[in-house]
């Protein structure tokens, strides 16, 4: 499933990078083409942003869950190390 998300992000990023507006000259026709391109880019952008936001929300949710699990593992390790330290101290004293 992670591969699907990764490939989807790559597809979206390539698609967004493929549509770049470049002003090629100073004539009225070139400026009109450039302005039309920019207007099209602005209209198409929110669709991708909504999709990216939903995918990012899913990823953030998974990362929060993973973070919670790692914190629990760290807490468990801390308890075990404290127990081990107490045993070592009891043998020393």
C-alpha distance (Angstrom), angle and dihedral (degrees) to the residues before:
residue distance angle dihedral
X1 . . .
X2 3.80 . .
X3 3.78 89.5 .
X4 3.79 89.5 55.2
X5 3.81 91.7 54.0
X6 3.79 91.4 45.7
X7 3.80 93.0 50.5
X8 3.79 91.1 44.8
X9 3.83 91.7 53.5
X10 3.80 89.9 49.1
X11 3.80 91.0 49.4
X12 3.81 91.9 50.1
X13 3.80 93.0 46.4
X14 3.82 92.5 49.3
X15 3.76 90.7 47.6
X16 3.79 92.2 51.2
X17 3.81 92.8 45.3
X18 3.79 92.9 48.5
X19 3.80 92.4 64.9
X20 3.79 105.7 66.0
X21 3.77 123.7 153.7
X22 3.79 115.9 -138.6
X23 3.77 124.6 -177.3
X24 3.81 103.7 -133.0
X25 3.78 100.2 -176.5
X26 3.78 146.9 -8.7
X27 3.78 99.1 -105.1
X28 3.79 120.7 115.2
X29 3.80 90.5 -113.5
X30 3.84 92.9 53.3
X31 3.81 91.6 47.6
X32 3.82 91.0 49.1
X33 3.81 91.1 51.1
X34 3.79 90.4 47.9
X35 3.82 92.9 49.4
X36 3.80 91.6 47.9
X37 3.79 89.7 50.5
X38 3.81 91.9 50.9
X39 3.81 91.1 48.2
X40 3.81 90.7 51.4
X41 3.79 90.8 48.5
X42 3.80 91.1 52.7
X43 3.80 92.2 49.9
X44 3.80 93.8 49.4
X45 3.80 96.3 44.8
X46 3.85 101.1 75.8
X47 3.80 92.2 57.4
X48 3.79 91.5 58.6
X49 3.79 92.0 41.6
X50 3.80 91.8 55.6
X51 3.77 91.1 49.5
X52 3.80 92.9 45.7
X53 3.80 90.8 47.8
X54 3.79 92.4 52.9
X55 3.81 91.4 48.3
X56 3.79 90.8 46.9
X57 3.81 90.7 50.6
X58 3.80 89.7 54.2
X59 3.78 90.9 48.0
X60 3.82 91.9 47.5
X61 3.80 90.2 50.8
X62 3.81 90.9 52.0
X63 3.80 91.6 46.4
X64 3.80 91.4 50.5
X65 3.79 89.6 51.5
X66 3.80 90.9 48.7
X67 3.80 90.0 47.3
X68 3.80 90.3 52.6
X69 3.81 91.0 50.5
X70 3.79 91.8 48.5
X71 3.81 91.2 49.8
X72 3.80 89.5 52.0
X73 3.79 90.9 49.8
X74 3.79 90.8 48.3
X75 3.80 91.0 50.0
X76 3.81 90.2 49.7
X77 3.80 90.5 50.0
X78 3.80 90.3 49.6
X79 3.81 90.8 53.6
X80 3.81 91.6 48.7
X81 3.80 92.6 48.7
X82 3.80 91.5 48.8
X83 3.78 89.5 50.6
X84 3.79 90.8 49.6
X85 3.80 91.1 48.1
X86 3.80 90.6 51.9
X87 3.81 90.4 51.9
X88 3.80 91.8 49.5
X89 3.80 91.0 48.2
X90 3.80 91.2 49.5
X91 3.83 90.6 54.7
X92 3.79 92.0 46.9
X93 3.79 94.2 49.9
